[in-house]
């Protein structure tokens, strides 16, 4: 008797557990199946809608619905239901096409920090330093970070020929024709499609995959749907992580932006050398604007810098000194390279195109020592255009 009571008691306790577990398993399996079905519908939207509409129409036409109600057996009723089903399917396909292909916020702005142009890698805490000597080894345009080129042009369009940094607008013209500049043709755009789809899958944004399935979709995003492009594109923080990790994806991103999209704020690459036996700490950058003017119609495997600073450059004569949040540290007997991304600030009421600066770049260390580059001409326009 005791044994039977124990068995019955165990059954009384176990069957609810088994029942709940079974029901939970069925619900979980159903949810998983529904999720997979939704994913299938999202990834194969057009065939899914067409098949669903056809199945529903066949069901309405062939099913013995008259057994449910005499009205269901009337041809006019079945015809109306079929028309409604087809209209719903056509509306779904139509909205999908509208959502994907029609422009929304205009083209990508080549002045935007699309691929992490605002990168700034911290240098650590500032420390006291002995007086040392340092010099500028190189100062020029970083062609991997912007669409600027170096050439000799007349100062302000009419003076003596001078070293000049100016935007190369070829990329803006070719992108309108869905073409990239550069030796690799459209390969950077093709590679970028796969890279962006991989990013969307990895970041849980598979709902955006429908907007970038082919190279044509990518060009449409660039030329017509700028805001949506920024949602799909790598963020500055993601690019900074790729840079820190030395990820090869960064090369694909940079080539794509500079040859297919355009990045029309200049990035000046500065290489410094410390020949002394003690560290040098660069604490400020000065833009010494010697003169300003305008140029009518004048704009026509490298290493990455160790860091990049973004500064506003006002269109006015005089020194514009910017104190760095953290000093650039040049170790003894070492070189250090950093980038200066310049964004023009042009007064209201002034023609924003073809503004020109005649300037030199000054650097100051923690001991107050200053050095200046040779003067050069910089041509920029408001908003990088």
C-alpha positions, 0 to 999 in steps of 0.5 A, a space after each residue: 500500500 505504501 509503495 502504491 501511495 508513493 507511486 500515485 503521489 509521484 504521478 500526481 506531482 510529475 504529470 503537471 511538470 510534464 504537461 507544462 514542459 510539453 506545452 512550453 516546448 510546443 510554444 517554443 517550437 512554434 515561435 521558432 518556426 514563425 521566426 524562421 518563416 518571417 525571416 524567409 518572408 523578409 529575405 524572399 519577399 516578392 516570391 513569398 507574397 506572390 505564392 501567398 496571394 495565389 494560395 489564398 485565391 485558389 483556396 477561395 475559388 476551390 474550397 467548399 466554403 458554401 458549407 459554411 454559408 450560402 453567401 460563400 457559394 455565390 460567385 460574386 462574393 468569391 470574386 470580391 474576396 479574390 480582388 481584395 486579396 490581390 489588392 492587399 498583395 499588390 499593395 504590399 509589393 508596391 510599398 516595398 518597391 516605393 520604400 526601397 527605390 524612391 529617394 528620401 533624404 537626398 544624396 550623401 554629403 561628401 563633407 560628412 564624417 562617413 567613415 570615422 573621419 573624427 577618429 581620435 586615439 587617446 595618447 595617455 596622460 601628459 607628463 613634464 618634459 625636458 626641453 628638446 628639439 623636434 622638426 617637421 619631417 613631412 606635411 602634406 595631404 593624406 590621400 587615403 583620408 580625403 579627396 584632396 590633391 597637391 599641386 602648384 597653383 597661383 595664389 588666389 588665382 592671380 599671384 605667384 605659383 605656390 604649393 596648393 591643396 585643393 579638392 579633386 571633384 572627379 569622384 563627385 562627377 563619376 559617382 553620379 554615373 554609378 562609377 568609382 574613380 581609381 585603378 580598381 574601377 567599381 571593385 571597391 563598391 562591389 566589395 563594400 556591398 558584401 561588407 555592409 551586408 555582413 555588418 548588418 547581420 552581425 549587428 542585428 539589423 537584418 531588417 535593413 538587408 532589403 535595401 542593399 542587395 546589389 551594387 545598384 542598391 548601394 549606388 541608389 543609397 549614395 545618390 538618393 537615400 543619404 540618411 538611410 546610407 548612414 544607418 547602413 554604413 559603419 559608424 565612426 566608433 566601429 571604424 575606430 575599433 577596426 583601426 585599433 585592431 588593424 582590421 583589413 576591412 578598414 582598407 576596403 572602407 577607406 578605398 570605397 569612401 575616397 574613390 566612390 563616395 567622396 570625402 572633401 574635407 582636407 586631412 593634412 598629414 604631419 610627421 614629426 621627428 624627435 632627435 633628442 633623448 627625452 620625450 617631446 610633448 606637442 601641446 597646441 597647433 596654430 594655424 597662422 593665416 597670412 592672407 585670405 582670398 578666393 579662387 573662382 573655378 579653382 577647385 576642380 599602400 599608405 600608412 594611416 596617421 597615428 591619430 587624427 584631430 578635427 579643427 575648425 579653420 576660420 576664413 580670416 587673417 591671423 593666428 588661430 591657436 588650438 590647445 590639444 586636449 591631450 598632448 602628442 607624445 614623440 618618444 626619443 629618437 622616434 617619428 610620430 605622424 598625425 592628421 589634421 582634418 580641417 573644416 572651413 568656417 566661412 562668414 554668413 554673406 560670403 560666397 561659400 565656394 572656392 575660399 582660399 587660405 594662405 597659411 602655415 601650420 605651427 606646433 608648440 611643445 610643453 616647453 614653449 618651443 615653436 616650429 612652423 611649416 612652409 606657407 602653402 595655399 589651401 582651397 576649401 568650400 563650405 560643407 566640403 563642396 
